[in-house]
Amino acid sequence: MANTIKVVVSGAAGRMGEAVVEAVEAADDMELVAKADPALDVALADSLEGADVCVDFSTPETALDNVKACLDAGVNVVVGTTGWDLEAGKAAAETSDANLFFAPNFAIGAVLMMVVSKTIAEHMPEAEIVELHHDQKKDAPSGTAKRTAELIDAAGGNVHEIHSIRLPGLVAHQEVVFGGEGQTLTIRHDSIDRRSFMPGVLLAVRRVGGLSNSYTEGLESLL
């Protein structure tokens, strides 16, 4: 296929990485060219030749180096890893011919939750966030919770606190609770399977190369 997107998955041995590999392999317009991960003894820097896009679901400690390696090689990057130095990533993207796309959450429902939270905050500004994730998640609060708080703040709202819960049995869940005189409004999103993130990941893979900005944040910018 002439327009096939050649994809490298960074962090391919992790649970999200495995899901991305499966989704890319099932997509008619994509070709998986490499699975990079220290656990597989495959370095990302050795896997970028011929790639169009790298999808990174690695760790907060390695994500920035991975992003820089991709950008230096002229490979567009879609990053779902959270808790890393975004500002340094933006600076690297500004000097590269490739694009960097970052989203704290790729689930369509979670993105809608964030967008709706911004709208609600214009009318009920006082809020708290409860985010719940599996016990292997390395950062707290989650990138989704921090992004939600940023959107609420931009709308003139006030997030009093973000509560983080890490327990086995969870995948990715978030509640935003708004309070006003005599009433509360709660919205909640639950990802009960990592496949919920894959339509958003594939959308970003398809769109990242055509973005007009070197750095783009949030799946809502693609919807």
N, C-alpha and C positions, 0 to 999 in steps of 0.2 A: 504493500500500500504506500503510495507516494507521500502521503501526508502523515505517516505514522510518527508518533512522538516517542522518542527513545528515552527511557526513564531509568534512572539509578535510584535505588532505595537505600538510604543511610539509616542505620539502626534496624536493619532487616531482620535481626534475630529476636527483637523485642515483640511484645504482643501487638502493638500498633503497627510496627514494621511488617510483621507477618500478614496482617490484614491488608496493608497497602500492596504488598507483593501480590496477594491473591486478587485484589481488585484490578491492578494494572494488567495482570496476565489475562483477566477476563474481558478487558476493554478492547473492542475491535480496532480502535485507532491508536493503540499504544503498544510498545514493545519493551519488555523488561530486559535491560542490557547488563545489569549488575546488581548484586545484593552485597552491600558493604556493611561490615560490622566487625568489631574486634573479636566477638565471640565466634565469628566464622573465619577469622584470620584473613579477612579481606579489607585492605585499607581503602578509604574513600578516594584518596588522591590517585590511587592506581586504577580507579574504576570509572573515571570521568571521560575518557577519550571516546568521542563519537556520541556522547549523551546530549540531549536537548534540555532535559529537566532533571534535577535531583529533588527527591522528596526526603526531608530530614525529620525523623522521629527518633532522635538519639537521646542525649542527656544534656542537662544544663551546662555541664562542665565542658562538653565537646562541641556543642552546637555552633558556637562562634567560629571556631577553627574550621569546622565543616563548611559553614557558609562562605568564609573567606576563600577556602580551597576551590569551591564551585565558582565563585565570582571571578577569581583569578584565571580560571580555565574557560571563562566565557559561557558557563552553564547556568541557566536560570534555576532558582532555588525556591521551593515551596517548603516552608518550615512550620511544623506543628509542635515542635519542642517548646516548652515554656520555661521561664526562670533564667534565661540567658541575657547577655548584654545587647539589647535591641539597638541602642544608640550606636554602638560600635558596628553593628551589622548595617545600619543605615549609612554610616559613613563609608563603609566598604562598597556598598552598592552604588554610591554616588560617583565612584571612580572606576566603575566597571561597565562594560558593554552589556552585561547580563542584568536581569531583574531579580529582585528579592521580594517574595510574598510571604507574609507571616499572618497566621490566624491562631488565636488562643483556643478556638473550638471550630471544628469543621462540620458539626451536626447542624442541619438546617433549622431544626427546632430550637436549638440553643441560640443560634444567631437571631431568630425571631424573638426569643425571650429578651435578648439584650436590646434590640430595637424597640420593643414594646416598653421595656423598663425606662428608656429615655423619654418616651411619650408620657408615661404615667408620672414621671418625676416632675414634669411641668405643672402638674395639678396636685400631686401628693408628694412633696419633696422629701419627706423624712423616711428613711429606709434602712434596713439591715439585710445582709446577704449571708446565707448558709450554703456552703459548698461541701459536697461529700464525694470522696474519691477512694479508690482502692488503696490498700496499705503500701503499695510499692511506688506510689507517686512521690517524686522527690521534692517538689516545690509546694509551698503553702504560704499564702493563699494561692489558689489556682490562677492561671492566666485568664480564664473566663471570668472569674470573680473580679479580678483587677480591672479587666476591660469593661465589665458591667458597671463597676463603680466610676470609672472614667466617664462613661456615657451619661450616667445619672448626674455626675458633677457638672458636665458640660451643659446639661439641661437646667441647671440651677438647683439640683437636688442635693441631698446631704446623706451620705452613707455613714451611719454611726459606727458600724463595725462589720468586719467580715469574719465569720466563724468557719473554721476549717475542721473537717472530720475525715480521718483516715482509718478505714476498717476493711478487713477482708470481706468479700462478698459484694462490695460495691464496684461500680464501673465509673460513671461520671454523672453527677446529679447536682442541681442547684436550685435553691429557692430564693426569691427576692420578695421581702415582706415590706410593704408600704403601710405607714400608719398616719391616720388623720383623726381629727376629733370625732369620736364615736364610731370609728370604722377602721378596718384594715383591708388590704388587698394583697393577696399572695399569688405569685405566679411561679410555676415550677417546671423544670425540664429534667427528664431522666433519659440517659443513654444506658440501655440494658444490654447492648451488644455493640462491640466495636465496629461492626458493619454500618452502624448509623453514621459514622464519620466519612465513609468512603465516597458517597456522591459529592460531598463538598471537596474532598481531596482531589478527585478526578476533575471536577470543575476548575479548580485552581491550576492543575497541571495543564489543562487545555488553554487557559487564559493567560498564564503568567508571561509567556513570551511576547504577547501583544499589548501588555500594559504600557501606558504612556509615561508612568513614573518609575524611577529606578527602585523605589520602595513603596509597597502597598500593604496596608494592614487591615485585617478584618474581612471575613467572608461576605459580610453585608455589602461591601464595595463591588462584589461580583454578581450580586443577585438583581 
